[in-house]
Amino acid sequence: MTTPAPPSSASSGPSDVWVVIPLFNEASVIEIVIRDLHQEFSNVVCVDDGSTDGSAEAARRAGAKVLQHPVNLGQGASLQTGFEYVLTQPGARYVVTFDADGQHRVVDAAEMLALARNDNLAIVFGSRFLDKRTNPGILKRIILKTAVWVTNMTTGLRLTDAHNGLRVIRTDALARVTLVQDRMAHATEIVLKLGRTKLPWREYPVELLYTDYSRAKGQSVLNSINILVDLIVR
């Protein structure tokens, strides 16, 4: 179900770009995330995945469009709902996938979009491992690098960071992606299906902002292990 959002006076970005945010119980931070995004991007759509803490209402207050799942279906399902919505929007040319917990930087998203436009790229993957700004810790780095190896072996692409939710995808590539993995394995599935398009892609160095809040919301070492297990058993 789509709920129209009030216009945001801060929205002044390009009309052909949509930011898609999977949203689940992030009421305490989502307004800040959306308002920061609106400094660069006019169109922000949050897919509320059965939140019980008022996340959808908070997103509306911040000026986002909100789509809602009546129950929790998983991040992959949320992205797919957002993708399907964007593909119905007149003039949509690019999608930016962005996390709800505040760990992504808007400046990185804007720079990735500029790269896609300037170099005629269909896909730009954010990577926290192309420079040294992000420090996930030794154990988590090992686990994430193992997940990258599994993803690369599965998809045939050679990425340095397979489970970074910050991406820019042109809509001609997006139209060829249908996600069926609802949970964490969707990150490998999206790489696989984007790779199959044979459209031009690149990685771009980004910084992930690990905070006590984001770690508690799923960026812990335990969650990284869950990602790896999901990849292996999917």
Backbone as CSV, one residue per row, in Angstrom:
resi,resn,N_x,N_y,N_z,CA_x,CA_y,CA_z,C_x,C_y,C_z
1,MET,0.848,-1.193,0.000,0.000,0.000,0.000,0.881,1.238,0.000
2,THR,0.607,2.192,-0.850,1.382,3.415,-0.963,0.668,4.539,-0.233
3,THR,1.445,5.258,0.585,0.902,6.402,1.298,1.630,7.651,0.848
4,PRO,0.963,8.622,0.234,1.631,9.826,-0.217,2.256,10.570,0.952
5,ALA,3.425,11.142,0.699,4.101,11.907,1.739,3.979,13.386,1.444
6,PRO,3.992,14.214,2.465,3.980,15.647,2.228,5.266,16.081,1.580
7,PRO,5.255,17.139,0.759,6.476,17.594,0.127,7.478,18.090,1.153
8,SER,8.753,17.880,0.872,9.813,18.346,1.764,10.481,19.562,1.148
9,SER,10.592,20.635,1.903,11.193,21.850,1.381,12.677,21.679,1.119
10,ALA,13.291,20.646,1.719,14.717,20.422,1.532,15.005,19.655,0.248
11,SER,13.963,19.083,-0.398,14.170,18.250,-1.558,14.472,19.105,-2.777
12,SER,15.658,18.942,-3.348,16.029,19.745,-4.512,16.919,18.967,-5.461
13,GLY,16.939,17.646,-5.336,17.830,16.837,-6.144,17.216,16.472,-7.485
14,PRO,17.954,15.690,-8.284,17.480,15.317,-9.624,16.223,14.461,-9.565
15,SER,15.298,14.726,-10.491,14.013,14.036,-10.460,14.086,12.634,-11.034
16,ASP,15.189,12.276,-11.706,15.281,10.954,-12.324,15.945,9.924,-11.409
17,VAL,16.169,10.281,-10.148,16.839,9.391,-9.190,15.900,9.112,-8.024
18,TRP,15.819,7.839,-7.644,15.035,7.432,-6.483,15.939,6.704,-5.501
19,VAL,15.879,7.106,-4.249,16.566,6.389,-3.176,15.590,5.407,-2.553
20,VAL,15.977,4.132,-2.495,15.138,3.083,-1.916,15.754,2.646,-0.588
21,ILE,14.975,2.720,0.479,15.440,2.369,1.821,14.578,1.261,2.403
22,PRO,15.127,0.060,2.603,14.405,-0.955,3.373,14.334,-0.491,4.837
23,LEU,13.157,-0.559,5.426,12.951,0.043,6.749,12.301,-0.954,7.694
24,PHE,12.972,-1.201,8.815,12.392,-2.074,9.837,12.824,-1.601,11.220
25,ASN,11.896,-1.037,11.961,12.116,-0.607,13.345,13.334,0.306,13.491
26,GLU,13.298,1.417,12.729,14.368,2.422,12.796,13.784,3.798,13.117
27,ALA,12.727,3.848,13.932,12.028,5.103,14.175,12.920,6.171,14.788
28,SER,13.917,5.767,15.554,14.747,6.752,16.255,15.748,7.465,15.346
29,VAL,16.004,6.919,14.148,17.027,7.525,13.284,16.535,7.842,11.876
30,ILE,15.420,7.272,11.444,15.055,7.364,10.036,14.752,8.794,9.605
31,GLU,14.216,9.628,10.475,13.944,11.012,10.079,15.231,11.743,9.744
32,ILE,16.265,11.542,10.528,17.561,12.189,10.264,18.138,11.676,8.952
33,VAL,18.065,10.366,8.731,18.591,9.775,7.500,17.899,10.381,6.284
34,ILE,16.570,10.480,6.327,15.820,11.011,5.182,16.114,12.488,4.972
35,ARG,16.157,13.258,6.029,16.410,14.696,5.881,17.808,14.958,5.340
36,ASP,18.766,14.138,5.729,20.106,14.268,5.150,20.084,13.921,3.667
37,LEU,19.374,12.858,3.311,19.274,12.474,1.902,18.620,13.563,1.068
38,HIS,17.637,14.259,1.633,16.919,15.273,0.876,17.779,16.486,0.554
39,GLN,18.953,16.566,1.115,19.878,17.629,0.707,20.427,17.379,-0.698
40,GLU,20.385,16.104,-1.135,20.921,15.735,-2.445,19.890,15.076,-3.363
41,PHE,18.885,14.442,-2.779,17.956,13.624,-3.562,16.511,14.012,-3.273
42,SER,15.752,14.297,-4.322,14.353,14.680,-4.136,13.472,13.501,-3.759
43,ASN,13.718,12.350,-4.378,12.810,11.218,-4.282,13.373,10.140,-3.359
44,VAL,12.745,9.967,-2.222,13.131,8.926,-1.270,11.909,8.081,-0.982
45,VAL,12.028,6.765,-1.182,10.933,5.849,-0.870,11.425,4.841,0.154
46,CYS,10.707,4.750,1.255,11.003,3.771,2.300,10.013,2.618,2.189
47,VAL,10.519,1.405,2.271,9.660,0.229,2.292,9.641,-0.289,3.720
48,ASP,8.563,0.031,4.422,8.445,-0.369,5.825,8.048,-1.840,5.892
49,ASP,8.908,-2.643,6.504,8.768,-4.094,6.462,8.141,-4.625,7.753
50,GLY,6.917,-4.151,8.026,6.204,-4.623,9.202,6.724,-4.063,10.507
51,SER,7.245,-2.833,10.496,7.765,-2.219,11.721,6.668,-2.080,12.773
52,THR,7.084,-2.135,14.026,6.133,-2.003,15.139,6.445,-0.794,16.017
53,ASP,7.383,0.058,15.587,7.837,1.168,16.436,7.503,2.539,15.875
54,GLY,6.647,2.616,14.867,6.310,3.913,14.292,7.275,4.390,13.228
55,SER,8.067,3.490,12.664,9.032,3.877,11.631,8.355,4.498,10.412
56,ALA,7.239,3.920,9.985,6.553,4.432,8.797,6.099,5.875,9.012
57,GLU,5.539,6.147,10.168,5.081,7.508,10.469,6.254,8.478,10.517
58,ALA,7.365,8.044,11.096,8.548,8.905,11.155,9.073,9.206,9.759
59,ALA,9.068,8.210,8.882,9.530,8.417,7.510,8.629,9.398,6.773
60,ARG,7.329,9.292,6.987,6.401,10.234,6.353,6.652,11.654,6.841
61,ARG,6.876,11.793,8.137,7.127,13.139,8.693,8.346,13.785,8.040
62,ALA,9.320,12.965,7.706,10.555,13.490,7.114,10.415,13.771,5.625
63,GLY,9.272,13.394,5.030,9.024,13.715,3.632,9.254,12.587,2.661
64,ALA,9.419,11.351,3.141,9.591,10.214,2.242,8.241,9.669,1.803
65,LYS,8.237,9.035,0.651,7.109,8.202,0.276,7.273,6.876,1.022
66,VAL,6.178,6.286,1.435,6.247,5.071,2.247,5.386,3.982,1.616
67,LEU,5.998,2.821,1.394,5.290,1.602,1.016,5.361,0.683,2.221
68,GLN,4.307,-0.092,2.468,4.279,-0.893,3.690,3.963,-2.355,3.421
69,HIS,4.774,-3.246,4.023,4.439,-4.656,4.113,3.646,-4.872,5.405
70,PRO,2.560,-5.595,5.380,1.785,-5.802,6.609,2.510,-6.649,7.639
71,VAL,3.458,-7.490,7.186,4.272,-8.301,8.086,5.718,-8.227,7.626
72,ASN,6.629,-8.644,8.497,8.046,-8.619,8.170,8.379,-9.709,7.156
73,LEU,8.894,-9.297,5.996,9.223,-10.231,4.919,10.717,-10.351,4.668
74,GLY,11.510,-9.413,5.176,12.951,-9.462,4.978,13.446,-8.360,4.060
75,GLN,14.755,-8.085,4.153,15.330,-6.961,3.414,15.278,-7.169,1.905
76,GLY,15.484,-8.398,1.460,15.402,-8.654,0.031,14.024,-8.349,-0.523
77,ALA,12.994,-8.755,0.203,11.624,-8.472,-0.221,11.346,-6.974,-0.223
78,SER,11.904,-6.263,0.741,11.710,-4.809,0.801,12.343,-4.125,-0.400
79,LEU,13.550,-4.545,-0.750,14.201,-3.970,-1.921,13.387,-4.251,-3.181
80,GLN,12.901,-5.477,-3.316,12.130,-5.819,-4.506,10.870,-4.972,-4.610
81,THR,10.190,-4.744,-3.498,9.010,-3.871,-3.508,9.388,-2.462,-3.949
82,GLY,10.504,-1.958,-3.421,10.959,-0.629,-3.815,11.337,-0.558,-5.279
83,PHE,12.018,-1.587,-5.778,12.418,-1.607,-7.185,11.185,-1.586,-8.097
84,GLU,10.206,-2.408,-7.767,9.000,-2.468,-8.596,8.287,-1.117,-8.618
85,TYR,8.271,-0.443,-7.481,7.632,0.873,-7.418,8.372,1.875,-8.295
86,VAL,9.698,1.922,-8.165,10.477,2.898,-8.929,10.314,2.681,-10.432
87,LEU,10.255,1.429,-10.855,10.134,1.143,-12.278,8.809,1.608,-12.856
88,THR,7.849,1.969,-12.013,6.576,2.516,-12.498,6.586,4.038,-12.554
89,GLN,7.648,4.667,-12.075,7.681,6.124,-11.981,8.187,6.746,-13.278
90,PRO,7.428,7.655,-13.885,7.852,8.285,-15.135,9.192,9.003,-14.978
91,GLY,10.087,8.756,-15.904,11.373,9.449,-15.907,12.424,8.874,-14.993
92,ALA,12.094,7.826,-14.243,13.090,7.240,-13.343,14.252,6.659,-14.149
93,ARG,15.462,7.025,-13.764,16.657,6.583,-14.494,17.645,5.833,-13.610
94,TYR,17.703,6.198,-12.337,18.637,5.561,-11.411,17.955,5.265,-10.082
95,VAL,18.401,4.179,-9.449,18.025,3.855,-8.080,19.284,3.860,-7.228
96,VAL,19.180,4.439,-6.041,20.227,4.343,-5.028,19.666,3.507,-3.882
97,THR,20.325,2.401,-3.535,19.893,1.635,-2.357,20.683,2.131,-1.159
98,PHE,19.993,2.363,-0.046,20.574,3.074,1.091,20.017,2.455,2.367
99,ASP,20.865,2.244,3.360,20.421,1.635,4.616,19.733,2.657,5.515
100,ALA,18.841,2.165,6.360,18.021,3.030,7.214,18.687,3.410,8.523
101,ASP,19.794,2.754,8.872,20.340,2.923,10.225,21.390,4.012,10.357
102,GLY,21.653,4.756,9.273,22.584,5.865,9.352,24.033,5.516,9.105
103,GLN,24.324,4.291,8.663,25.719,3.919,8.469,26.273,4.361,7.110
104,HIS,25.405,4.694,6.153,25.867,5.172,4.851,25.956,6.690,4.835
105,ARG,26.870,7.212,4.019,27.051,8.653,3.892,26.402,9.135,2.598
106,VAL,25.643,10.212,2.705,24.964,10.772,1.542,25.973,11.232,0.501
107,VAL,27.087,11.783,0.933,28.095,12.260,-0.019,28.620,11.119,-0.870
108,ASP,28.771,9.935,-0.288,29.218,8.786,-1.069,28.184,8.421,-2.132
109,ALA,26.910,8.427,-1.757,25.849,8.118,-2.719,25.848,9.115,-3.870
110,ALA,26.013,10.396,-3.545,26.019,11.426,-4.582,27.218,11.263,-5.514
111,GLU,28.364,10.915,-4.964,29.558,10.725,-5.795,29.427,9.486,-6.677
112,MET,28.811,8.429,-6.150,28.584,7.229,-6.951,27.634,7.516,-8.107
113,LEU,26.602,8.299,-7.845,25.672,8.673,-8.903,26.388,9.491,-9.978
114,ALA,27.218,10.427,-9.564,27.961,11.235,-10.535,28.869,10.359,-11.390
115,LEU,29.497,9.380,-10.777,30.347,8.451,-11.527,29.531,7.676,-12.553
116,ALA,28.360,7.186,-12.140,27.506,6.449,-13.067,27.120,7.306,-14.270
117,ARG,26.753,8.548,-14.004,26.367,9.444,-15.100,27.556,9.760,-16.002
118,ASN,28.665,10.148,-15.405,29.812,10.636,-16.178,30.470,9.539,-17.003
119,ASP,30.485,8.308,-16.461,31.178,7.206,-17.141,30.216,6.211,-17.782
120,ASN,28.935,6.583,-17.857,27.921,5.743,-18.499,27.918,4.331,-17.921
121,LEU,27.883,4.247,-16.598,27.864,2.963,-15.903,26.433,2.602,-15.522
122,ALA,26.100,1.324,-15.642,24.774,0.864,-15.251,24.703,0.521,-13.778
123,ILE,25.851,0.161,-13.176,25.878,-0.265,-11.778,27.142,0.274,-11.125
124,VAL,26.989,0.838,-9.933,28.143,1.205,-9.105,27.922,0.589,-7.732
125,PHE,28.848,-0.268,-7.329,28.794,-0.908,-6.022,29.672,-0.130,-5.046
126,GLY,29.142,0.203,-3.881,29.974,0.786,-2.844,30.851,-0.277,-2.204
127,SER,32.096,0.076,-1.895,33.000,-0.862,-1.226,33.710,-0.182,-0.067
128,ARG,33.608,-0.800,1.111,34.303,-0.287,2.295,35.748,-0.734,2.338
129,PHE,36.166,-1.591,1.394,37.500,-2.177,1.428,38.432,-1.633,0.349
130,LEU,38.007,-0.577,-0.365,38.889,0.030,-1.357,39.780,1.103,-0.757
131,ASP,39.497,1.525,0.469,40.412,2.404,1.193,40.350,2.028,2.669
132,LYS,40.992,2.780,3.513,41.149,2.382,4.913,40.294,3.191,5.875
133,ARG,39.293,3.909,5.379,38.495,4.744,6.271,37.597,3.923,7.182
134,THR,37.128,2.776,6.724,36.202,1.948,7.507,36.979,0.867,8.230
135,ASN,36.731,0.752,9.536,37.414,-0.267,10.342,36.383,-1.177,10.997
136,PRO,36.046,-2.291,10.347,35.025,-3.170,10.917,35.541,-4.063,12.036
137,GLY,36.860,-4.074,12.269,37.454,-4.991,13.235,37.997,-6.230,12.523
138,ILE,38.969,-6.847,13.141,39.675,-7.949,12.473,38.755,-9.128,12.187
139,LEU,38.005,-9.579,13.196,37.169,-10.758,13.009,36.089,-10.507,11.970
140,LYS,35.442,-9.369,12.072,34.385,-9.078,11.103,34.957,-8.928,9.703
141,ARG,36.142,-8.333,9.586,36.775,-8.197,8.280,37.014,-9.572,7.651
142,ILE,37.490,-10.517,8.465,37.756,-11.866,7.953,36.465,-12.514,7.470
143,ILE,35.413,-12.380,8.279,34.129,-12.988,7.902,33.578,-12.345,6.629
144,LEU,33.633,-11.014,6.552,33.111,-10.328,5.376,33.922,-10.656,4.134
145,LYS,35.232,-10.758,4.278,36.075,-11.118,3.148,35.780,-12.539,2.676
146,THR,35.464,-13.425,3.627,35.060,-14.777,3.240,33.754,-14.738,2.465
147,ALA,32.812,-13.908,2.913,31.541,-13.750,2.191,31.779,-13.201,0.789
148,VAL,32.743,-12.283,0.650,33.092,-11.757,-0.674,33.598,-12.880,-1.574
149,TRP,34.467,-13.730,-1.017,35.014,-14.841,-1.802,33.899,-15.773,-2.276
150,VAL,32.968,-16.101,-1.374,31.847,-16.968,-1.742,31.006,-16.304,-2.826
151,THR,30.730,-15.023,-2.664,29.932,-14.300,-3.644,30.622,-14.264,-5.003
152,ASN,31.911,-13.979,-5.014,32.638,-13.912,-6.277,32.670,-15.265,-6.980
153,MET,32.838,-16.327,-6.204,32.842,-17.662,-6.789,31.471,-18.002,-7.374
154,THR,30.428,-17.511,-6.739,29.063,-17.816,-7.164,28.639,-16.992,-8.372
155,THR,29.034,-15.720,-8.396,28.522,-14.798,-9.407,29.441,-14.599,-10.600
156,GLY,30.725,-14.866,-10.421,31.668,-14.622,-11.504,32.188,-13.204,-11.551
157,LEU,31.628,-12.300,-10.749,32.165,-10.940,-10.647,33.321,-10.934,-9.655
158,ARG,34.126,-9.899,-9.705,35.253,-9.781,-8.797,35.106,-8.492,-7.996
159,LEU,34.344,-8.590,-6.912,34.111,-7.458,-6.031,35.040,-7.522,-4.831
160,THR,35.220,-6.392,-4.186,35.967,-6.357,-2.928,35.043,-6.301,-1.728
161,ASP,33.751,-6.028,-1.951,32.793,-5.899,-0.853,31.415,-6.263,-1.387
162,ALA,30.937,-7.457,-1.040,29.690,-7.952,-1.619,28.463,-7.629,-0.783
163,HIS,28.641,-7.247,0.483,27.495,-7.039,1.374,27.430,-5.606,1.883
164,ASN,27.687,-4.686,0.978,27.503,-3.267,1.254,26.199,-2.846,0.595
165,GLY,25.275,-2.311,1.373,23.960,-1.976,0.846,23.891,-0.701,0.038
166,LEU,25.015,0.008,-0.120,25.018,1.249,-0.893,25.369,0.936,-2.348
167,ARG,24.393,1.144,-3.228,24.568,0.844,-4.651,23.848,1.907,-5.477
168,VAL,24.318,2.109,-6.697,23.592,2.890,-7.702,23.312,1.953,-8.869
169,ILE,22.049,1.870,-9.276,21.647,0.958,-10.340,20.804,1.720,-11.354
170,ARG,21.214,1.672,-12.599,20.425,2.297,-13.660,19.188,1.444,-13.919
171,THR,18.104,2.058,-14.325,16.847,1.319,-14.391,16.823,0.268,-15.497
172,ASP,17.652,0.406,-16.540,17.684,-0.653,-17.541,18.277,-1.929,-16.963
173,ALA,19.200,-1.798,-16.012,19.728,-2.969,-15.294,18.714,-3.457,-14.264
174,LEU,18.105,-2.509,-13.564,17.151,-2.859,-12.507,15.982,-3.672,-13.055
175,ALA,15.555,-3.355,-14.250,14.409,-4.043,-14.845,14.682,-5.522,-15.075
176,ARG,15.944,-5.913,-15.039,16.298,-7.322,-15.255,16.523,-8.076,-13.945
177,VAL,16.232,-7.426,-12.839,16.472,-8.030,-11.518,15.142,-8.298,-10.828
178,THR,14.933,-9.549,-10.439,13.815,-9.908,-9.572,14.385,-10.712,-8.413
179,LEU,14.320,-10.163,-7.218,14.896,-10.816,-6.051,13.912,-11.818,-5.466
180,VAL,14.388,-13.026,-5.218,13.559,-14.040,-4.564,14.118,-14.423,-3.202
181,GLN,15.375,-14.041,-2.928,15.961,-14.274,-1.614,15.536,-13.131,-0.704
182,ASP,14.705,-13.428,0.294,14.169,-12.373,1.138,15.162,-11.898,2.190
183,ARG,16.000,-12.801,2.676,16.864,-12.477,3.806,18.241,-12.028,3.323
184,MET,19.305,-12.310,4.095,20.599,-11.707,3.814,21.228,-12.189,2.511
185,ALA,20.869,-13.377,2.025,21.438,-13.873,0.776,21.026,-13.033,-0.429
186,HIS,20.086,-12.095,-0.242,19.693,-11.254,-1.370,20.865,-10.432,-1.883
187,ALA,21.830,-10.128,-1.021,22.962,-9.298,-1.447,23.803,-10.021,-2.493
188,THR,23.954,-11.328,-2.351,24.645,-12.104,-3.377,23.765,-12.261,-4.605
189,GLU,22.470,-12.462,-4.405,21.562,-12.621,-5.537,21.547,-11.384,-6.416
190,ILE,21.556,-10.204,-5.815,21.505,-8.986,-6.619,22.788,-8.818,-7.420
191,VAL,23.940,-9.197,-6.843,25.200,-9.162,-7.588,25.132,-10.117,-8.769
192,LEU,24.647,-11.329,-8.516,24.548,-12.334,-9.570,23.688,-11.833,-10.732
193,LYS,22.509,-11.299,-10.411,21.590,-10.899,-11.468,22.034,-9.635,-12.182
194,LEU,22.678,-8.722,-11.467,23.224,-7.547,-12.136,24.398,-7.939,-13.030
195,GLY,25.218,-8.874,-12.573,26.330,-9.342,-13.393,25.855,-9.974,-14.689
196,ARG,24.743,-10.681,-14.629,24.213,-11.347,-15.822,23.729,-10.368,-16.889
197,THR,23.489,-9.125,-16.512,23.068,-8.141,-17.505,24.183,-7.791,-18.475
198,LYS,25.433,-8.013,-18.053,26.623,-7.675,-18.863,26.748,-6.174,-19.110
199,LEU,26.038,-5.389,-18.322,26.136,-3.938,-18.432,27.346,-3.436,-17.642
200,PRO,27.887,-2.279,-18.010,29.117,-1.797,-17.367,28.914,-1.469,-15.893
201,TRP,29.897,-1.864,-15.070,29.805,-1.640,-13.633,31.172,-1.264,-13.089
202,ARG,31.157,-0.755,-11.871,32.404,-0.407,-11.189,32.157,-0.377,-9.689
203,GLU,33.222,-0.514,-8.922,33.153,-0.280,-7.476,33.638,1.130,-7.168
204,TYR,33.197,1.630,-6.008,33.594,2.973,-5.589,33.869,2.950,-4.091
205,PRO,34.969,3.548,-3.634,35.280,3.517,-2.195,34.324,4.357,-1.378
206,VAL,33.741,3.752,-0.347,32.822,4.458,0.542,33.222,4.179,1.989
207,GLU,32.753,5.032,2.866,32.997,4.862,4.300,31.705,4.440,4.981
208,LEU,31.774,3.373,5.756,30.638,2.965,6.584,30.834,3.480,8.000
209,LEU,29.786,4.075,8.539,29.850,4.706,9.857,29.318,3.739,10.897
210,TYR,30.192,2.934,11.451,29.786,1.993,12.488,29.590,2.753,13.803
211,THR,28.400,2.650,14.365,28.094,3.272,15.649,27.564,2.196,16.583
212,ASP,27.444,2.539,17.851,26.842,1.583,18.788,25.440,1.209,18.330
213,TYR,24.715,2.199,17.788,23.350,1.935,17.331,23.346,0.981,16.145
214,SER,24.173,1.261,15.122,24.143,0.408,13.933,24.635,-0.999,14.240
215,ARG,25.588,-1.123,15.138,26.052,-2.458,15.523,24.927,-3.226,16.217
216,ALA,24.198,-2.546,17.076,23.103,-3.200,17.781,21.970,-3.586,16.831
217,LYS,21.848,-2.841,15.705,20.770,-3.100,14.758,21.140,-4.108,13.680
218,GLY,22.330,-4.732,13.796,22.613,-5.783,12.821,23.991,-5.743,12.226
219,GLN,24.876,-4.860,12.690,26.212,-4.797,12.133,27.238,-5.457,13.044
220,SER,26.787,-6.359,13.888,27.674,-7.067,14.808,28.390,-8.201,14.095
221,VAL,29.401,-8.763,14.778,30.109,-9.921,14.235,29.145,-11.086,14.064
222,LEU,28.222,-11.259,15.030,27.257,-12.347,14.935,26.442,-12.235,13.665
223,ASN,26.027,-11.021,13.315,25.250,-10.857,12.094,26.077,-11.180,10.861
224,SER,27.358,-10.857,10.905,28.236,-11.199,9.782,28.328,-12.706,9.619
225,ILE,28.380,-13.418,10.735,28.385,-14.880,10.674,27.082,-15.388,10.081
226,ASN,25.960,-14.776,10.467,24.668,-15.174,9.917,24.628,-14.970,8.406
227,ILE,25.233,-13.874,7.927,25.303,-13.633,6.499,26.041,-14.768,5.795
228,LEU,27.186,-15.170,6.378,27.991,-16.216,5.791,27.232,-17.540,5.766
229,VAL,26.572,-17.858,6.865,25.783,-19.100,6.912,24.676,-19.073,5.889
230,ASP,24.009,-17.923,5.753,22.926,-17.798,4.778,23.428,-18.021,3.366
231,LEU,24.632,-17.526,3.083,25.217,-17.711,1.754,25.480,-19.187,1.464
232,ILE,25.988,-19.876,2.478,26.403,-21.264,2.282,25.219,-22.210,2.130
233,VAL,24.141,-21.956,2.907,23.031,-22.902,2.924,21.900,-22.518,1.983
234,ARG,21.964,-21.341,1.348,20.840,-20.883,0.532,20.590,-21.811,-0.659
